[in-house]
Amino acid sequence: MYLTPKSSLFLGGSCVSAIAAVGSIFELSYGQPDFGVTATAIILVLSIPLTGLFFFAAVKDARANMK
């Protein structure tokens, strides 16, 4: 089995940050974000690279545990 608890957490973090990015895009395109434009933009800017980093870490951990 390639999926470890560590890679599962990384994959879950990737999903959550991707959802945050998509939600931020929708909030900003709507025009009146609930958390304000600045906070929503910061969430968007942080969540995009976090999605990639978490996904890369999950794949790296899964490959390291291949038997």
C-alpha positions in Angstrom: 0.0 0.0 0.0 1.5 3.3 -1.1 -0.8 5.7 0.9 0.6 6.4 4.3 -0.9 8.5 7.1 1.7 11.2 6.3 0.9 11.3 2.6 -2.8 11.2 3.4 -2.4 14.4 5.5 -0.5 16.1 2.7 -3.2 15.1 0.2 -5.9 16.4 2.5 -4.1 19.7 3.0 -3.8 20.0 -0.8 -7.5 19.5 -1.2 -8.4 22.0 1.5 -6.0 24.6 0.1 -7.4 24.1 -3.4 -10.9 24.6 -2.2 -9.8 27.7 -0.4 -8.3 29.0 -3.7 -11.4 28.3 -5.7 -13.6 29.9 -3.0 -11.4 33.0 -2.9 -11.6 33.3 -6.7 -15.4 33.2 -6.5 -15.5 35.6 -3.6 -13.3 38.1 -5.4 -15.2 37.8 -8.7 -18.5 38.4 -6.8 -17.2 41.8 -5.7 -18.0 41.8 -2.0 -16.0 39.1 -0.2 -17.1 38.2 3.3 -13.7 38.6 4.8 -12.8 41.7 2.7 -10.8 42.1 -0.4 -7.4 42.2 1.3 -7.9 39.1 3.4 -9.4 37.1 0.6 -6.6 38.1 -1.7 -4.0 37.0 0.9 -5.8 33.6 1.2 -5.8 33.2 -2.6 -2.1 34.1 -2.9 -1.1 31.7 -0.1 -3.4 28.8 -1.0 -2.2 28.4 -4.7 1.4 27.5 -3.9 0.4 25.5 -0.8 -1.8 23.3 -3.0 1.2 22.5 -5.2 3.6 22.0 -2.3 1.2 19.7 -0.4 0.5 17.7 -3.5 4.2 17.4 -4.3 5.0 16.3 -0.7 2.2 13.7 -0.8 3.5 12.2 -4.1 7.1 12.3 -2.8 6.1 10.5 0.4 4.0 7.9 -1.4 6.9 7.1 -3.9 9.3 6.8 -0.9 7.1 4.2 0.6 6.7 2.0 -2.5 7.7 -1.6 -1.9 
